[in-house]
Amino acid sequence: MPLSMTKMILCPVCGNKRCPHASDHDLPCTGSNEPGQAGSVYQILELAAKAAAIEYDPSRSKPHPVSGAFWGLWLVIHGEPNEHTRRYWNPLADAGDALRLAVKLRIPVQTDICFKDVSLEKQYAATRRAIVLAAAEIGKAMP
């Protein structure tokens, strides 16, 4: 299981888990813990899902109201035999989801240029994040 799924990521400035700066240090710290902020992990995943035409249930894809834990977007799978065939979609944490997203959107991935003296887990996380951010940009440009 990736480290990003076993610990909560907090903003280093304000300490909030939903601050956009927690998930992307290029974004400014908002000092807020309100859900659905622009640039948040949830918004990035929504845009990536839009780009790849991935159907999810928004009502079941929100962070937990008390803990704030966010596991991903709850997939809608048509023709499923029962509720247990559903699962969360989170290419930021799941390499399989990230690879399927890159292939579906034809996002080229090159990882041999910037990973000197970086742990393998961090390389994996950075690659997944680059794929999701590229997909989110595609989703942003869509009507």
Sequence and secondary structure as in RCSB ss.txt:
>XXXX:A:sequence
MPLSMTKMILCPVCGNKRCPHASDHDLPCTGSNEPGQAGSVYQILELAAKAAAIEYDPSRSKPHPVSGAFWGLWL
VIHGEPNEHTRRYWNPLADAGDALRLAVKLRIPVQTDICFKDVSLEKQYAATRRAIVLAAAEIGKAMP
>XXXX:A:secstr
  GGGTS    TTT  SS HHHH TTS       TT TT HHHHHHHHHHHTT  B GGGSS  TTT     EEB
  TT SSGGG  EE TTT HHHHHHHHHHHT     SSS TT  HHHHHHHHHHHHHHHHHHHHHH  
